[in-house]
Amino acid sequence: MVKCSYCGKEAALPFKCKFCGEYFCADHRLPENHECPGLKRYKEKRKLHPKGWIYEPFRYEPKTEKKKTTKINQRLVVYAILVIIAIIIIYESLT
């Protein structure tokens, strides 16, 4: 078992901080909970070069619903044509 670098408690499932590389228990796994020095460096670097980072926070943009009427209308036209062809074939076979 690994000991938490912050509180010293043994952790059955340790978490490795991606900012400082230390191992922590479930209570201190977040950088804010173990006063991570690597997080401060990360934030400073990000302020210096904000456009050089790949990650952008997710923004919620509601998607406009696509109109399904065109597909429904196309299907109705195809079905109508098939019905008309079937009626013509049946009518021709009877006469």
Phi and psi restraints in degrees (value plus and minus 20) as a CYANA .aco file:
   2 VAL   PHI    -122.3   -82.3
   2 VAL   PSI     122.7   162.7
   3 LYS   PHI    -111.2   -71.2
   3 LYS   PSI     123.1   163.1
   4 CYS   PHI     -85.6   -45.6
   4 CYS   PSI     111.7   151.7
   5 SER   PHI     -91.0   -51.0
   5 SER   PSI     -36.1     3.9
   6 TYR   PHI    -114.9   -74.9
   6 TYR   PSI     -71.0   -31.0
   7 CYS   PHI    -128.5   -88.5
   7 CYS   PSI     -33.8     6.2
   8 GLY   PHI      64.3   104.3
   8 GLY   PSI     -19.7    20.3
   9 LYS   PHI     -92.4   -52.4
   9 LYS   PSI     121.0   161.0
  10 GLU   PHI     -94.6   -54.6
  10 GLU   PSI     113.7   153.7
  11 ALA   PHI    -135.6   -95.6
  11 ALA   PSI     102.7   142.7
  12 ALA   PHI     -89.0   -49.0
  12 ALA   PSI     -54.1   -14.1
  13 LEU   PHI    -144.3  -104.3
  13 LEU   PSI      68.2   108.2
  14 PRO   PHI     -97.4   -57.4
  14 PRO   PSI     132.6   172.6
  15 PHE   PHI    -134.6   -94.6
  15 PHE   PSI     111.2   151.2
  16 LYS   PHI    -117.2   -77.2
  16 LYS   PSI     105.3   145.3
  17 CYS   PHI     -94.0   -54.0
  17 CYS   PSI     110.9   150.9
  18 LYS   PHI     -98.4   -58.4
  18 LYS   PSI     -29.8    10.2
  19 PHE   PHI    -114.4   -74.4
  19 PHE   PSI     -60.1   -20.1
  20 CYS   PHI    -133.2   -93.2
  20 CYS   PSI     -36.5     3.5
  21 GLY   PHI      62.9   102.9
  21 GLY   PSI     -16.7    23.3
  22 GLU   PHI    -104.2   -64.2
  22 GLU   PSI     143.5   183.5
  23 TYR   PHI    -124.3   -84.3
  23 TYR   PSI     121.2   161.2
  24 PHE   PHI    -158.9  -118.9
  24 PHE   PSI     140.4   180.4
  25 CYS   PHI     -98.5   -58.5
  25 CYS   PSI     158.0   198.0
  26 ALA   PHI     -84.0   -44.0
  26 ALA   PSI     -50.7   -10.7
  27 ASP   PHI     -92.3   -52.3
  27 ASP   PSI     -49.7    -9.7
  28 HIS   PHI    -135.5   -95.5
  28 HIS   PSI       0.8    40.8
  29 ARG   PHI     -90.6   -50.6
  29 ARG   PSI     -47.9    -7.9
  30 LEU   PHI    -100.5   -60.5
  30 LEU   PSI     122.8   162.8
  31 PRO   PHI     -76.7   -36.7
  31 PRO   PSI     -54.0   -14.0
  32 GLU   PHI     -88.4   -48.4
  32 GLU   PSI     -48.4    -8.4
  33 ASN   PHI    -102.9   -62.9
  33 ASN   PSI     -37.2     2.8
  34 HIS   PHI    -139.5   -99.5
  34 HIS   PSI       0.7    40.7
  35 GLU   PHI      29.2    69.2
  35 GLU   PSI      36.8    76.8
  36 CYS   PHI     -86.6   -46.6
  36 CYS   PSI     102.3   142.3
  37 PRO   PHI     -92.8   -52.8
  37 PRO   PSI     -47.2    -7.2
  38 GLY   PHI     -88.1   -48.1
  38 GLY   PSI     -50.3   -10.3
  39 LEU   PHI     -87.2   -47.2
  39 LEU   PSI     -59.1   -19.1
  40 LYS   PHI     -83.9   -43.9
  40 LYS   PSI     -63.2   -23.2
  41 ARG   PHI     -83.0   -43.0
  41 ARG   PSI     -60.7   -20.7
  42 TYR   PHI     -81.2   -41.2
  42 TYR   PSI     -65.6   -25.6
  43 LYS   PHI     -85.7   -45.7
  43 LYS   PSI     -57.7   -17.7
  44 GLU   PHI     -85.4   -45.4
  44 GLU   PSI     -63.9   -23.9
  45 LYS   PHI     -83.3   -43.3
  45 LYS   PSI     -58.0   -18.0
  46 ARG   PHI     -86.8   -46.8
  46 ARG   PSI     -56.5   -16.5
  47 LYS   PHI     -87.2   -47.2
  47 LYS   PSI     -55.4   -15.4
  48 LEU   PHI     -89.5   -49.5
  48 LEU   PSI     -60.1   -20.1
  49 HIS   PHI    -150.9  -110.9
  49 HIS   PSI      51.2    91.2
  50 PRO   PHI     -87.7   -47.7
  50 PRO   PSI     -49.1    -9.1
  51 LYS   PHI    -105.4   -65.4
  51 LYS   PSI     -30.8     9.2
  52 GLY   PHI    -102.9   -62.9
  52 GLY   PSI     -22.9    17.1
  53 TRP   PHI    -115.0   -75.0
  53 TRP   PSI     121.6   161.6
  54 ILE   PHI     -97.0   -57.0
  54 ILE   PSI     -61.6   -21.6
  55 TYR   PHI     -90.5   -50.5
  55 TYR   PSI     110.7   150.7
  56 GLU   PHI    -143.4  -103.4
  56 GLU   PSI     119.0   159.0
  57 PRO   PHI     -78.5   -38.5
  57 PRO   PSI     124.8   164.8
  58 PHE   PHI     -90.5   -50.5
  58 PHE   PSI     117.6   157.6
  59 ARG   PHI    -138.5   -98.5
  59 ARG   PSI     115.5   155.5
  60 TYR   PHI    -105.9   -65.9
  60 TYR   PSI      97.3   137.3
  61 GLU   PHI    -142.7  -102.7
  61 GLU   PSI      91.9   131.9
  62 PRO   PHI     -82.6   -42.6
  62 PRO   PSI     113.3   153.3
  63 LYS   PHI    -102.8   -62.8
  63 LYS   PSI     118.8   158.8
  64 THR   PHI     -99.4   -59.4
  64 THR   PSI     117.3   157.3
  65 GLU   PHI     -93.8   -53.8
  65 GLU   PSI     114.3   154.3
  66 LYS   PHI     -95.0   -55.0
  66 LYS   PSI     126.0   166.0
  67 LYS   PHI     -95.8   -55.8
  67 LYS   PSI     103.5   143.5
  68 LYS   PHI    -111.1   -71.1
  68 LYS   PSI     -22.8    17.2
  69 THR   PHI     -85.4   -45.4
  69 THR   PSI     -51.0   -11.0
  70 THR   PHI     -85.8   -45.8
  70 THR   PSI     -61.2   -21.2
  71 LYS   PHI     -86.4   -46.4
  71 LYS   PSI     -60.7   -20.7
  72 ILE   PHI     -84.9   -44.9
  72 ILE   PSI     -63.3   -23.3
  73 ASN   PHI     -84.2   -44.2
  73 ASN   PSI     -59.6   -19.6
  74 GLN   PHI     -84.2   -44.2
  74 GLN   PSI     -61.7   -21.7
  75 ARG   PHI     -84.5   -44.5
  75 ARG   PSI     -61.9   -21.9
  76 LEU   PHI     -82.2   -42.2
  76 LEU   PSI     -59.7   -19.7
  77 VAL   PHI     -84.9   -44.9
  77 VAL   PSI     -63.6   -23.6
  78 VAL   PHI     -83.6   -43.6
  78 VAL   PSI     -65.3   -25.3
  79 TYR   PHI     -83.9   -43.9
  79 TYR   PSI     -59.6   -19.6
  80 ALA   PHI     -83.7   -43.7
  80 ALA   PSI     -62.4   -22.4
  81 ILE   PHI     -84.3   -44.3
  81 ILE   PSI     -62.1   -22.1
  82 LEU   PHI     -83.0   -43.0
  82 LEU   PSI     -60.2   -20.2
  83 VAL   PHI     -85.1   -45.1
  83 VAL   PSI     -62.5   -22.5
  84 ILE   PHI     -83.9   -43.9
  84 ILE   PSI     -62.6   -22.6
  85 ILE   PHI     -83.3   -43.3
  85 ILE   PSI     -61.9   -21.9
  86 ALA   PHI     -82.8   -42.8
  86 ALA   PSI     -61.5   -21.5
  87 ILE   PHI     -84.4   -44.4
  87 ILE   PSI     -62.2   -22.2
  88 ILE   PHI     -84.1   -44.1
  88 ILE   PSI     -62.6   -22.6
  89 ILE   PHI     -83.7   -43.7
  89 ILE   PSI     -64.1   -24.1
  90 ILE   PHI     -84.5   -44.5
  90 ILE   PSI     -61.8   -21.8
  91 TYR   PHI     -84.7   -44.7
  91 TYR   PSI     -62.7   -22.7
  92 GLU   PHI     -86.7   -46.7
  92 GLU   PSI     -55.4   -15.4
  93 SER   PHI     -92.2   -52.2
  93 SER   PSI     -46.7    -6.7
  94 LEU   PHI    -100.0   -60.0
  94 LEU   PSI     -46.3    -6.3
